[in-house]
């Protein structure tokens, strides 16, 4: 939730768009234009969902970065072991 609020505070255009659609929805409800109110509610729900999803991406990138660092460390260890084995084999053949 904090990420989403930070996202909205750094992106005033998105915040303004959400507020406009919310006001439109409330206006339609009070004027009893139910069909238009439902349409504006669907638009509001999609807009909120997309902005919330967009705000969560930095956390996903952080998780992926941690996982990739772990994978790279494991690969480096495996490669170093393989290099050491090859060096030992070369030394044995040269003797």
HELIX and SHEET records of a PDB file:
HELIX    1   1 UNK A    2  UNK A   10  1                                   9    
HELIX    2   2 UNK A   12  UNK A   30  1                                  19    
HELIX    3   3 UNK A   34  UNK A   94  1                                  61    
END                                                                             
